[in-house]
Amino acid sequence: AQRVTQPEKLLSVFKGAPVELKCNYSYSGSPELFWYVQYSRQRLQLLLRHISRESIKGFTADLNKGETSFHLKKPFAQEEDSAMYYCALSGMGGSEKLVFGKGTKLTVNP
Amino acid sequence: DAMVIQNPRYQVTQFGKPVTLSCSQTLNHNVMYWYQQKSSQAPKLLFHYYDKDFNNEADTPDNFQSRRPNTSFCFLDIRSPGLGDTAMYLCATSSGRTQYFGPGTRLLVL
């Protein structure tokens, strides 16, 4: 069964501090992993995907198949990073459906 | 430029009174999705269309139906809403594996 676990419901850091949002998954195959973000009063939008291997807004995420993890990291958090973050998984081989984690609410304090 | 539009943004209905939620897209994507998101929970896929092909999730209640009359529009019909159907309903489209979300319709069943 496909499952995405985000162990932290809430995460609070100070501006300029490093931040790591944890995501673990279970999938019997090679999935594609995503991070979606929802800023206050805005729609859910893609932040990054593991296949792209890019940094968006200073965030990076590396897929660790051994640990089945896809943690989201940023070395210096900004106040505008405060948002709800969802990790999501899509099965390879044609399926475009997403399975979401429950989300982590990140608050960056001044 | 709104790419995925949902109407209405807020809907209040009475227990048992049918309700229809609307989604339209300007992206010309062939896949459209409906998700249900209850408070503090992950978005949960109800069903999706690949062009005109309807794909229902196994655990989606029969009370939930959908129509896609053309590429641009997709409707979610709740035939007899129960109190437990109070939630945010998200529409999304995709071409490839990135999903583009609408702002959601917040449904309250009284």
Interface residues (C-beta under 8 A of the other chain):
Chain A: V4 K9 E32 F34 Q42 R43 L44 Q45 L46 R49 Y86 S90 E96 K97 L98 V99 F100 G101 K102 G103
Chain B: V4 V31 Y33 S40 Q41 A42 P43 K44 L45 H48 L90 A92 S94 G96 R97 T98 Q99 Y100 F101 G102 P103 G104
